Amino acid sequence: MNQVMDRVHGVLSDISRAAVWVGGLALMLSAVMVTGDVIMRKLFGITISGSDEISGYVFAAATTWAYSYCLLNRANIRIDAVYNQMGLRTRAVLDLVGLAALTYYVYLLAVSSVGVLSESLEYDSSAQTTLATPLWIPQIFWVTGLCFFLVCLAFLCVYGLYALARTDWSTINRIAGIKSVEEEIAEETFVN
């Protein structure tokens, strides 16, 4: 069973890594577009209408898709002054409680975002800008990013509860805990 869970974790990590690369590329392209717009406006008085709007949509979508990458790679920021002084078992329980709380919050957020998307589709809403972008287009990327994040959180909760039932504290730490200093150094120096 552990191998199946690790395989699913690997697949989710691969999807999130690909999404981060796509989001990063989209952010780079939008930065080039905004830079070009600023230069053309300054030198020639010509503007690329909507570059700021498009970059906002790209930022929102890239951010929501990056959440799962941060989660699965334990790259989220936490205050760990007291946490590191606790035992492995206590940290594992706290990690699962934190994971469950975040899952509930993201569930509420995802449900709300799906509601926003369905309203945009129902009323054929468009942005009140010169591009008049149909809002469902950027919202679909935003909503799917949040929903994928929710799937990743739910999987980690199930995996964590499975490890808890087996009193496998190290697995809980490996999937949901804070990286140790040694792990951080190994990552930064490419040592495995």
C-alpha positions in Angstrom: 0.0 0.0 0.0 2.9 2.4 0.8 4.2 1.9 -2.8 0.8 2.8 -4.2 0.6 5.9 -2.1 4.2 6.9 -3.0 3.4 6.4 -6.7 0.3 8.6 -6.5 2.4 11.2 -4.6 4.9 11.0 -7.5 2.2 11.5 -10.2 0.7 14.5 -8.3 4.2 15.9 -7.9 4.9 15.5 -11.6 1.7 17.2 -12.6 2.4 20.1 -10.2 5.9 20.4 -11.5 4.7 20.6 -15.1 2.1 23.2 -14.1 4.7 25.3 -12.3 6.9 25.3 -15.4 3.9 26.3 -17.6 2.9 29.0 -15.1 6.4 30.3 -14.9 6.7 30.5 -18.7 3.4 32.3 -18.9 4.6 34.7 -16.2 7.8 35.3 -18.2 5.8 35.9 -21.4 3.5 38.3 -19.7 6.5 40.2 -18.2 7.9 40.5 -21.7 4.6 41.8 -22.9 4.2 44.4 -20.2 7.9 45.5 -20.7 7.3 45.8 -24.4 4.1 47.8 -23.7 6.0 50.2 -21.4 8.8 50.7 -23.9 6.5 51.2 -26.9 4.4 53.6 -25.0 7.4 55.6 -23.9 9.2 55.7 -27.3 6.4 55.6 -29.8 3.2 56.5 -27.9 1.7 53.1 -28.8 0.2 50.8 -26.2 -0.7 47.1 -26.2 -4.2 47.3 -24.9 -4.9 44.9 -22.1 -1.3 43.8 -21.2 -2.0 44.6 -17.5 -5.3 42.6 -17.6 -3.7 39.6 -19.2 -0.8 39.6 -16.8 -3.2 39.7 -13.9 -5.1 36.7 -15.2 -1.8 34.8 -15.7 -0.6 35.7 -12.2 -3.9 34.4 -10.7 -3.7 31.1 -12.6 0.0 30.5 -12.1 -0.3 31.2 -8.4 -3.2 28.7 -7.8 -1.3 26.0 -9.8 1.9 26.7 -7.8 0.1 25.9 -4.5 0.1 22.2 -5.1 3.8 22.3 -6.0 4.7 24.0 -2.8 2.5 21.6 -0.8 3.9 18.4 -2.3 7.5 19.7 -2.0 7.0 21.0 1.5 8.1 24.5 0.4 5.4 26.4 2.2 6.6 28.8 4.9 5.8 27.9 8.6 6.8 29.4 11.9 8.7 26.5 13.5 10.4 27.9 16.6 8.5 25.6 19.0 7.7 22.9 16.4 11.3 21.8 16.1 11.5 21.3 19.9 8.7 18.7 19.9 9.0 15.0 19.4 8.4 13.3 16.0 5.0 11.9 17.1 3.7 15.3 18.3 4.9 17.0 15.1 3.2 14.4 13.0 -0.1 14.9 14.8 0.2 18.7 14.4 1.1 18.3 10.7 -2.1 16.2 10.2 -4.2 18.8 12.1 -2.7 21.6 10.0 -3.2 19.6 6.8 -6.9 18.9 7.7 -7.5 22.6 8.5 -5.9 23.7 5.3 -8.0 21.1 3.4 -11.2 22.4 4.9 -10.3 26.0 4.0 -9.3 25.2 0.4 -12.5 23.1 0.1 -14.6 26.2 1.0 -12.4 28.3 -1.4 -12.8 25.8 -4.2 -16.5 25.6 -3.8 -16.8 29.4 -3.9 -14.6 29.6 -7.0 -16.7 27.0 -8.8 -19.8 29.1 -7.9 -18.1 32.2 -9.4 -17.2 30.3 -12.5 -20.7 28.9 -13.0 -22.2 32.4 -12.6 -19.8 33.8 -15.2 -20.9 31.1 -17.6 -24.6 31.5 -16.7 -24.6 35.2 -17.2 -22.0 35.3 -20.0 -20.0 37.8 -17.9 -17.1 39.6 -19.5 -14.4 42.0 -18.0 -15.3 45.7 -18.1 -12.1 46.5 -20.0 -11.1 47.2 -23.5 -10.5 43.5 -24.1 -13.9 42.5 -22.7 -12.5 39.1 -21.9 -15.2 36.5 -21.2 -14.5 35.9 -17.5 -14.9 32.1 -17.7 -11.6 31.9 -19.7 -9.2 33.1 -17.0 -11.5 31.7 -14.3 -11.2 28.1 -15.6 -7.5 28.1 -15.0 -7.9 29.7 -11.6 -10.6 27.2 -10.6 -8.8 24.1 -11.9 -5.7 25.2 -10.0 -7.6 25.4 -6.8 -9.4 22.1 -7.4 -6.1 20.4 -8.1 -4.7 21.8 -4.9 -7.7 20.4 -3.1 -7.1 17.0 -4.6 -3.5 17.1 -3.5 -4.5 18.1 0.0 -7.2 15.4 0.2 -4.6 12.8 -0.9 -2.1 13.9 1.7 -4.8 13.7 4.4 -5.6 10.2 3.3 -1.9 9.2 3.1 -1.3 10.9 6.5 -4.2 9.1 8.1 -3.0 5.8 6.6 0.5 6.4 8.1 -1.1 7.5 11.4 -3.0 4.2 11.6 0.3 2.4 11.2 2.1 4.8 13.6 4.5 5.6 10.9 5.6 9.1 12.1 8.5 9.4 9.7 6.2 9.0 6.7 3.9 11.8 8.0 6.9 14.0 8.5 8.2 13.1 4.9 4.9 14.1 3.3 3.6 16.9 5.5 6.3 18.0 7.9 8.8 20.8 7.8 12.0 20.0 5.9 15.0 19.6 8.1 18.1 21.7 7.7 19.9 18.7 6.2 17.1 18.2 3.7 17.3 21.9 2.7 21.1 21.8 2.3 20.9 18.6 0.2 18.3 20.2 -2.0 20.3 23.4 -2.5 23.5 21.6 -3.2 21.8 18.9 -5.3 23.0 16.1 -3.0 20.6 13.2 -2.6 
